[in-house]
Amino acid sequence: MDAASAVRRFGGIATRSQLATVGLSGFDLTAAVRRGEIWRVRRAHYATSGALPDAVHAVRIGGRLAGTSAARSFGIWAGFDQRLHVALAVNAGRLRTNLPPSVAEEVTPDSSSRESVLHWVRTAPGQDCWRVPVTDCVRQVVDWADAETAVACLDTARNKFGWNDAHIASMFRAASAEQRVRSLASRPGSDAGTESVVRQRLARIGISVRQQVAIAGVGRVDMIVKGTKVVVEVDGKSYHRAKESFENDRRRDADLAARGYVVVRLSFAQVFGNWPWCERVVAETVTQFRNL
């Protein structure tokens, strides 16, 4: 196996010891670096040109992606904190940053101007040298982020990795009381973080929903307000109004209306840019439906 392919097998960044397990020697790696096929990020750490920039910065500092930064790399909800969170071994040294690092200070990697936060924590080794394992990542988000982001991260991790209540309970058995309370607020059914946020915010005003409900002749809908036939559909950030998507939405909405349902469709921009309007529209629709 050539060096670049081997590094890609480990997610774009690999250690010398990892690459040795697939048969590459130090001579092979040095030759690959000289040919420009891979490059040294840090001593005994090699990357390909396709490696995640955040991961490169974290490894360059001397640690691994953690918290919301790691969550993004796993494809689960990470909220809006754009800082780079880096997990460091408790005895980590020789850190490469543009400011003298400390527990309290935000720093930047010496290779970029990216604002970063360093965390000296104990984490499992994991199979990636550039990010913490997903269970550690989610526990960190629940501990470090705001409650809404924490629950949405857990909700999307449920969907992506097939976690159930028992698995989540075991993850937080030794956690603090606050973390356990947050973990108990997680629910199945959120394909995307935006859906989880809508569910949480509606619950805070007394509107409970069922998620991923299958309706005959229509398919699954994002959520239905309990005790009503009010459907709430939530479009994600990457949602695009291509002609096919537009036509499919109109067909679904019409099929739902024919079956007595009322559809409220919310966009990512509306949820995070004008939630009071979203809340009012859903609440008034529910009230009107119940008064019919």
Phi, psi and omega in degrees: 000135178286161188297316182297317178296321180296316180296320179298329178300333181260020175092013177102344176222134181214155176270164178300321181293323176297317182290333176293331181291343177253016170095011180265132180267170175301323178297317179300318182291317179299318180295321180293323177296316181295329178279353180081015181281326176221171177216155180278122175276320182202169181307125178065020176234128185235147182226158171260169180294340181270005181295147177299129179305318179300320180294319178299315180297318181297314180293321179299320177298321182127016182221209182226154174303140182218169175053225183295331178295318176291323180303318178300321182291335177274351180080026176245167188298134181232003178070212189238013176283111184267001178289154178271117179263125185237124176271130180240146173298151185299337179252021184297141179217179181053046181283139182257097179223164179275352176229151176301120185285148172208170182298323188272335189273148168271140184230181174229146177296153181289350181257002181199178177256018183292124178292127187228154177237128182261137180232116175274102187221160174265123178226161177291153181301309181075171182271346179254135178278352188249356175210155178286159177300156187298324180294319176295318180303310183293320177299322179294317178299316179298327181277319189266330187269174174291162187299319182295316177295319181299312182293319179295324176297314178297317181301314182287330175294323175305311184292317186287321187251002178072026179288146175242182183301319182296319180296316180294321178299319179293327179295326186249016182300322182260011183278174178289166180299319180296319179293322179294321177298317179296318181296326180289343179278353180286146179223151174285159171113356181263108176289332181222159181298327180299322179295319178297317180298317178298314178303313182297315183291324176293321179299325181293340177252018173085015179253113180262145182230158167254135185253154178051057181268129179273127178242125183304132178083355181237315185110197181277141174245157184299311180197152175234133177293126183302137178081005180221181171243036176269117180261134174246117177253135185238120179271134181282175182298323184273002182298135180236143183270054173294159184304318181297317179295317180300313180295321180295319178297316181296321178295313180299316181298320179292318178297321178293317179299322180295337180261010175090012180266152173248130185253128170248118183252123182244139178263163176304314182297323179291317182298315185261351179250341182207058182298321179307322177294315179301315181299315181296316182298314180294314182298317181291324178295317178298315180298314180296319180296318181290337181271356180295000000 
